[in-house]
Amino acid sequence: MSSFHLLGGEMHAEAVPLASIAAAVGTPAYVYSAGALRHAAQLFRAALGKVPRKQLMFAVKANPSPAVLRVLADQNFGADIVSGGELDCALSAGITANHIVYSGVGKTAPELIAALDAGIGRFNLELEREGQLLSALASQRGRRAPALLRINPDVDASTHAKITTGRLDSKFGIPIDDALAMYDRLAALPGLDLHGLAVHIGSQIIDLAPLEAAYRKIGDLIRALRQKGHRVYHVDLGGGLGVSYRPGLPSANVEAYGAMVAEVTRDWDATLLFEPGRFIAAEAGILLTRVLWVKPGSRHPFVVVDAAMNDLARPAMYDAWHEFAAVRPTGEKFVANIVGPICESGDTFAREREMDRVQEGDLAMFQTAGAYGASMASTYNCRAIAPEVLVDDNRYATVSERMAAHQVRRQRLAPWMDDGAPSTRAA
């Protein structure tokens, strides 16, 4: 049974009615299923059963909620982070520092220092200058920073252009043709323990062929590095497996992925790291919303909901599809546009979509919203940040409070403005 399912004519999250959550915390609100997170984590691990040495690290950027991270930590997942803020989230969730890998192309010196002082497991280096800085910072502290070199294999992931990261024109990694010489130089630096490679070519990947092509290039590079006497005993294979957002479209075949990885890496003699994010969290979350109006349109009505592009940016940013369903469906359908209240036309979730018939005041939900939903939220139009709720069987808890825009941004007047009412000047 899906973690979000009909029971007695009403949508539930596990054993909790969504209407009960809406009554308690209001809308819009994100709702996560702990059971769905566990199931996806276990499914991913089982698919890699033939990989003898592995470490699983959840991509925190997909969903940085400490409650979500704690569920995954209990499944022996570490964390893949891309900022100092994500480091704080992972540590606060109870993920041990040596199970954290730091990726990302723009790490600052203070962020590197914080990660060094925390004792994280390894850094994925994105450019030579970063390795030089990390070497200097580690040497100043009398330490050796564990590091992998991220390779750009020049492989097109055949996914959305904004989430493709493995082509030569991407900002990520170093060109594979430069890897041997750069590895030579970085491996000789004091304070740097360079001991492997990393690769990640994109997100929402369904076709496994690009991943296999990238991994085979990495295998060739491993052999070339070892021939030169270098140590390569960890290889980070990234994440990127896609999920089905739309009925009739497939998710990535995780069992086939595991079999492919086992075959391609069988002679690597290295511990493999994996960074799933979307695959673990997407189907474990929904965005709960309420219908404000059903506004007549020239061709189809507009279903105006209280969720907006600041809450769920993916449709506006990627033209992404999220299924929309009534919490108490009647069985009737109609064709409508689904829009939010933000003052721009980009605040549109769907156009001419056949969907459950809803009316003013009805509860509804956007499905498959557990990844890159709340993590990408903003306070655009001075809207509040939606709360997050974790459900586990028949219990639930608010794990992130609704926050007004002024609470998030902490804006204030300039000191010279705080002198009472504004003055009016004649022209």
N, C-alpha and C positions, 0 to 999 in steps of 0.2 A: 504494500500500500504506500502511496506517496505520502510524504510528511504533511502536505497540504491537500486536503481531501474533503469531499462532501460527507457529512454525517447528519442524518435527520434533516436533510434539505438545506444545511448550512455549512459553509466552509470552515474547516478547523485547521489549526496548526497543531499537529499531533493530536492530543486529546483536548485541546483548548479551543473554544469557539472564538473566531476572529472578532465577532461582535463584542465579546467580553473584553478583549484587549482594546478595541476602539473606545469602549465606554470608559476604560480605566485611564488611557493615556492620550486619547484624542487621535486625530488624523491631520496630516499624513504621518505614518509611522512605519519604520522597518521592523519586520518580524523574522526571526531566524529560528530554525529548527536544529537543536543539538543532535537529534537522531540522524537527520540528513547529513550533517557534517561528519559524524562518526562513520556513517555508511560509505560516504564518498572516500574518506581517508582509508578505510579498510579495503575498499575496492581497488584503489590506486596501489596500495602496498601489495595486495594479493597478485595484481597483474605483473608485478616485478619479482615474483617468487623465484624465478630462475636467475636473477641477478645476485651473485653471491655476496657482494659487499656494497652497501648502499646507505645513504642518509637522505631522509625526506625533510624538506624545508618548505613550509607554506609561504607563498608570496604575500607578504603583509600588505602590499599596496592594494590587493584585491579586497581586503576587508580587515582594517586594523583594530577592530573592536577587541579589547582585552578579553572579554567573555568568549568570543569566538576563538581567539588564540589559545585560551586555556583549554577549551574542549579539544583542540588539535594537539596541544602539548600533552594532554592525557593520552593521546593516540601516538605518542613518541614522535611528533613532528617538531622540527626546529623552525627557524624563521629565516626567510630571505628578505632583507631590508634594503631600502634605497634612500634613507634619510636618517638624521639623528632623531627626529620625532618617532620614526618607526622603531628605532632601537629602544627608545623609552617604552613604547607600547609593548614590544616583545618581552622586555625584562619585567615590566609590571604585570604581565600575564603569567609569569613564572617560567618562561623559557630560559634555560640556562645559557649563559653567554657563549660557551663553546659550541652550542648548537645554532649559532647565528652566523650567516654569511652576508657580507655587505656588498651589494651590487650598486650600479648607478654611475652615470657618466660625470656627475658634478659634485663629488664629495668635497666639502670644505675642510680646511685644516682643523677647525674646532670639532667638526664631526669625526674626523679621523682620530683625533686625540681622545674623544669620548669613547669611541669604539675600542681603541687600544687599551685605555684604562679599564674598560669593562672586561677585557680579555676575550673578545669574540673569536669564533672558530677560524674565520679567514676573510680576506678581502679579495674581491674580484677586481683586478686592475683594468682600467679602461684606456689608459694611455701611459706612455713612458714617464712623463713628468709626474704623474700621480705616484708611480712606483718610487721615484726619486724622493718625493716629499715624504711618503710613508716610511721609507728607509731612514731619512733624517730624524723624523719624529720618534720612531722606534729606538734608534741609536741613542737619542737624548735621554731616553728612559731606561737604557740598558736592556732592551728587549729585542726580540726578533719577531716581526709581524708575519704571520702565515698568509700567503697570498697565492692566487691563481691569476693567470693572464687571460683576459677575455678576448676571444678570437672572433673576428668578423669573417665568416666563411664565404661570403658573396653567394648566398642561397636565398632565393625569393620564397617566402613562406606561403605565397598565394593566399593571403588574407587581406584584410582592410589595410590600405596604405598607411593609415595613422598608427597601426599597431604592428607593422612589419619592421624588424630590427636587424636583419641579417644581410642586407644588400650593401654593396660597397659605398653607396651614397648615404647610408645611415650614420647617425652620430655615434653608434655604439661599437665598442670593441676596436681592435687594431686589425688592419688587413692581414689576411692569412699569409700573404707573401712576405710580410715584414716580420713574421713571428719568430723565426729562428734567430735572426740577428738581435732582435729586441730581447728575447729570452736570455741570450748570452750576456747581454749587458746588465739586465735586471738581476739575474742570478748571482752576479758578482758583487752586488751592493751589500754593504754592512747593514745589519738590522732588518734585512728582508729575507724571509724563508719562502722562496718561490718554489712551489712543488707541484704545479699542475696547470690545467687549462679550464676555461669556462666558455660556453657557447649558449646563445639564446637567440632564436631567429624571429620570434614574433608570438602573437597571441591569437586565440580563437582559431587554432589550426585543426582542420578536420582530416585532410589528406596527409598521410604519414610520409609520403615520398620526399618532401623537402627536408623533414627532420632526418630521415635516413641518409640523404645526400650530405647534409651538414655533419652528421656523426661520422660518416666514412672519411670525410676530409680531416676531421679531428683525429681519427685513428692513424691516418698517414702522418700527421704532424707529430703525434706521440712517438711513433717509431723513429722519425727523423731526430727528434730531440734526444731520445735515449741513445741513438747512435753517436751523438755528440757528447755523451756522458752526463746528460741532465737527469735529475730526478723528476719523475711524473707519477705520483701515486694518488692524486685526487683529480677527478674530472667532473666539472659541474655541467650537466646536460640541460640545464634550464627547465622551463615549463612550456606552457603554450597550448596544451590540449584544449580543444574547443568543446562546447556544449550546444545542445539544441535549444534555441530560443523560440522556434516556430514549429508547429505541428507539421509532420511530414519531412522535416529536415533532420539529418543524422547528427549525433554527437560523435566525437572521436572514439574509435574503438580502442579502449584502454588495454584490453587483453592482447590485441594485435600489436599495440605499441610496446607492451612489455616483452612480447616474443621478439620483435624487431630489435629492441635494445639488447636483449640477451645474445642474439645472434651476431650483431655488429660488434659488440664489445667483448666477445668471448675470450680474446687473447690480449686484452688491454692490461690485465693484472693491476687494476686500480679500483679504489673506492669511488663509486659514482654518486653524485649529488643530484637531486631533482627538486624543482621549485614549482610545483603546481599551485595555482591560485584559483582562477576561474573554475577549473574542473572540480575543485573541492567545495567552493562556497556558492557558486551561482544558483544552483537549484535549491540551496538550503535557505533562501531568503525571498521574501516578497515585500512589496511596498503597499501598505494598506492605505486606502484613500476613500474619500466620500464625494459623491456627486453633488456639486453645487447647483448646477442648472442643466437643463437640456434645452439648448437654444436653437430655434429654427434656423436652417441654412438654405442657401439657394438650391442646392442639390441634396445635401444630407444634413441632418441635425448635428450640432456641436455638443458633445458631452463635456461639460466644463467640470473638472475635478479640482479638489483642493491640493493635490500634489502638483509639482511644477518642475520645470527643467533645472531649477536649483537643487531639487531633491534627487532627481534621476536625470542625469545629463546625457546618458548614452543615446537616446533617440535624437536629440538635437545635435549632438557631436558627431555621431557615426551613422545616422539614419537607422539606428538599431531597432529591432523588433522586440517588444515585450508583450506577451499575451495578457489580455485584460479580461477579467472575469468578475461577475457579480458574487458577492459573499452569500446572498440568498437568491440563487437563480430561479426564475420562473419557468424556464424551458423556452421562452420566447426569444427570438433573435431580431436584430435590426441592423442596418448599415449606418454608421455614424463616424464622425471625426472625434477624436479624443484630444482635448487640449487642457492646458493648465491656465492659471490666472496671471502669469507674468506678461508684461506689456511688450511683447514682441511675437511675431508670427512663428519664430523658431520654437516657441513653447508648445510644440505639437507632438503628441505621443503616437498618433496613428491617423491616417486619412482613409476615408471610405472603407472602414474595417467592419466586417460582419462580426457581431459581438452579442453578448447577453444584453437583452433589453433592460435598461435601467431608467430610473426616474429620479427627480430631485430628492436628495436625502439618503439615497441608497449607498451602502458600503460596497466597495469593489477593491480589486487588488491587481497590481502589476506583478506578473510572475517572473521567476528566474532573475531576481534582483539582488541576490546575496553577494555578488561580486561587482565591484566598480559602481556601486549604487551610493550608499552612505559615504564611502571613502572619497567620492568626487563631489560631494555636496558643497554648496556655497550659500551665502546670504544675499544673493542677488535680489534686487527689489526690496532690500531690508527684510527679507523673509527669515523666519526662524529655521534653525537646523532641526530636522525631524528627530524624535527619539528613536531608540533601538530597543527591541524587546527580544529576549531569549526564551524559547519554550523548550522544556524538557519533559516529555510525557504529559502529565496533567498539571504541571506547575509552570509558572512564567514569572519573569522579573524584568523590570526596566533596567537595562544595562548602560544606557546613555540618555540623559534627560533632554527634553526639548530646550533649546537655547535660543533666546532672542538675538537678533543681529547685534545689538549693542553689547550683549554679554560676550559675544565671540570676538568682536573687533575692538572693543574697549576704546571707542572713539571719544574725543573730548574737544571742547573749544580751545583755541589758543589762549594763553594766559591773559593777553590784553583784551580779549573779548568778553571776559566774565565780569561785566560791570553793569548788569541789569538789562533792561529791555533795549533792543537795538534802536538806534537813533534814526530819524527821518530827515533827510536833507532836501532842501528846495533845489530845483534845477537851476 
